[in-house]
Amino acid sequence: MEDGEYVLLYPDGSQIKNIPGTDTVFTTGEYKEAIGKAYQRITLYICTLEDL
């Protein structure tokens, strides 16, 4: 990966900050519980701030 700042994105392209519909800070464990999917069924994207 190239140098720079990166962000995580939901499949709809929105930037990840909190668990959707809550004020809970995002963690993969909390997200997994909130959406009720197994880890292998979760899709997230990573991109540079430059590409955002």
Residue frames as a rotation matrix with the C-alpha (Angstrom) as fourth column:
MET 1
0.583 0.812 0.000 0.00
0.812 -0.583 0.000 0.00
0.000 0.000 -1.000 0.00
GLU 2
-0.102 -0.611 0.785 1.18
0.532 -0.701 -0.476 3.47
0.841 0.369 0.396 -0.71
ASP 3
-0.777 -0.244 -0.581 1.90
0.626 -0.402 -0.669 6.07
-0.070 -0.883 0.465 1.96
GLY 4
-0.696 0.535 0.478 -0.86
-0.269 -0.813 0.517 8.42
0.665 0.231 0.710 3.02
GLU 5
-0.702 0.544 0.459 -4.04
-0.538 0.017 -0.843 8.54
-0.466 -0.839 0.281 5.04
TYR 6
-0.837 0.444 -0.322 -6.71
0.073 0.672 0.737 5.90
0.543 0.593 -0.595 4.54
VAL 7
-0.466 0.774 0.428 -10.39
-0.849 -0.256 -0.462 5.66
-0.248 -0.579 0.777 5.42
LEU 8
-0.881 0.315 0.354 -12.83
0.326 0.945 -0.029 2.78
-0.344 0.089 -0.935 5.65
LEU 9
-0.637 0.704 -0.316 -16.02
-0.769 -0.547 0.331 2.87
0.060 0.453 0.889 3.60
TYR 10
-0.138 0.717 0.683 -19.32
-0.200 0.655 -0.728 1.03
-0.970 -0.237 0.053 3.77
PRO 11
-0.446 -0.023 0.895 -20.46
0.726 0.576 0.377 -0.69
-0.524 0.817 -0.240 0.54
ASP 12
0.617 0.736 0.278 -22.57
0.769 -0.491 -0.408 2.39
-0.164 0.466 -0.869 -0.32
GLY 13
0.054 -0.732 0.679 -19.38
0.690 -0.464 -0.555 4.48
0.722 0.498 0.481 -0.33
SER 14
0.741 0.227 0.632 -20.09
-0.235 -0.795 0.560 6.41
0.629 -0.563 -0.535 2.86
GLN 15
-0.288 -0.950 0.119 -17.21
-0.370 -0.005 -0.929 6.90
0.883 -0.312 -0.350 5.26
ILE 16
0.325 0.344 -0.881 -17.20
0.570 0.672 0.472 4.75
0.755 -0.656 0.022 8.39
LYS 17
-0.446 -0.403 0.799 -17.28
-0.452 -0.669 -0.590 6.65
0.772 -0.625 0.116 11.66
ASN 18
-0.493 0.395 0.775 -20.05
-0.787 0.176 -0.591 5.12
-0.371 -0.901 0.224 13.78
ILE 19
-0.819 0.406 0.405 -22.22
0.446 0.895 0.005 2.03
-0.361 0.185 -0.914 13.72
PRO 20
-0.773 0.538 0.337 -25.13
0.059 -0.469 0.881 2.98
0.632 0.701 0.331 11.39
GLY 21
0.187 0.978 0.095 -28.06
0.117 -0.118 0.986 4.49
0.975 -0.173 -0.136 13.27
THR 22
0.723 -0.005 -0.690 -26.13
0.685 0.128 0.717 4.91
0.085 -0.992 0.096 16.53
ASP 23
0.782 -0.544 0.303 -23.52
-0.545 -0.834 -0.091 7.11
0.302 -0.094 -0.949 18.18
THR 24
0.759 -0.495 0.423 -21.37
0.036 0.680 0.732 4.04
-0.650 -0.540 0.534 18.90
VAL 25
0.103 -0.824 -0.557 -17.82
-0.889 -0.328 0.321 4.35
-0.447 0.462 -0.766 17.56
PHE 26
0.732 0.224 -0.643 -17.19
-0.602 0.655 -0.457 1.79
0.319 0.721 0.615 14.81
THR 27
-0.378 -0.790 0.484 -15.45
-0.754 0.565 0.334 -1.48
-0.537 -0.239 -0.809 15.61
THR 28
-0.596 0.147 -0.789 -15.69
-0.593 0.582 0.557 -4.59
0.541 0.800 -0.260 13.48
GLY 29
-0.915 0.235 -0.329 -17.10
0.379 0.784 -0.492 -6.55
0.142 -0.574 -0.806 16.43
GLU 30
-0.527 0.745 -0.409 -19.86
0.007 -0.477 -0.879 -4.02
-0.850 -0.466 0.246 17.13
TYR 31
-0.369 0.356 -0.858 -20.67
-0.906 -0.343 0.247 -3.76
-0.206 0.869 0.449 13.41
LYS 32
-0.834 0.009 -0.552 -20.88
-0.191 0.933 0.304 -7.55
0.518 0.359 -0.776 13.11
GLU 33
-0.783 0.559 -0.274 -23.36
0.532 0.372 -0.761 -7.69
-0.323 -0.741 -0.588 16.00
ALA 34
-0.450 0.616 -0.647 -25.40
-0.322 -0.787 -0.526 -4.76
-0.833 -0.029 0.552 14.67
ILE 35
-0.221 0.354 -0.909 -25.91
-0.975 -0.086 0.204 -6.24
-0.006 0.931 0.365 11.21
GLY 36
0.382 0.442 0.811 -26.11
-0.588 0.793 -0.155 -9.87
-0.712 -0.418 0.563 12.30
LYS 37
0.849 -0.176 -0.498 -23.69
-0.380 0.452 -0.807 -11.24
0.367 0.875 0.317 9.71
ALA 38
0.713 -0.701 0.026 -20.66
0.579 0.608 0.543 -13.50
-0.396 -0.372 0.839 10.01
TYR 39
0.165 -0.741 -0.651 -17.28
-0.135 -0.671 0.729 -11.82
-0.977 -0.033 -0.211 9.49
GLN 40
-0.699 -0.513 0.498 -16.80
0.365 0.343 0.866 -13.53
-0.615 0.787 -0.053 6.12
ARG 41
-0.007 0.795 0.606 -20.07
1.000 -0.010 0.025 -11.92
0.026 0.606 -0.795 4.91
ILE 42
0.606 0.167 -0.778 -19.09
0.363 -0.928 0.084 -8.36
-0.708 -0.333 -0.623 5.81
THR 43
0.161 -0.525 0.836 -17.84
0.951 -0.145 -0.274 -6.13
0.265 0.839 0.475 3.00
LEU 44
0.713 -0.079 -0.696 -15.92
0.224 -0.916 0.333 -2.94
-0.664 -0.393 -0.636 3.73
TYR 45
0.640 -0.507 0.578 -13.62
0.626 -0.093 -0.775 -0.90
0.446 0.857 0.257 1.52
ILE 46
0.304 -0.633 -0.711 -10.42
0.543 -0.498 0.676 1.00
-0.783 -0.592 0.192 2.19
CYS 47
0.518 -0.196 0.833 -9.31
0.754 -0.356 -0.552 3.97
0.405 0.914 -0.037 0.13
THR 48
-0.597 -0.768 -0.231 -6.94
0.800 -0.551 -0.238 6.88
0.056 -0.327 0.944 0.41
LEU 49
0.034 0.562 -0.827 -8.26
0.472 -0.738 -0.482 10.27
-0.881 -0.374 -0.290 1.43
GLU 50
-0.669 -0.399 -0.627 -6.92
-0.331 -0.595 0.732 11.48
-0.665 0.697 0.267 -1.89
ASP 51
-0.957 0.286 -0.045 -9.22
0.107 0.493 0.864 9.08
0.269 0.822 -0.502 -3.79
LEU 52
-0.543 0.782 -0.306 -12.27
0.691 0.210 -0.692 9.84
-0.477 -0.587 -0.654 -1.67
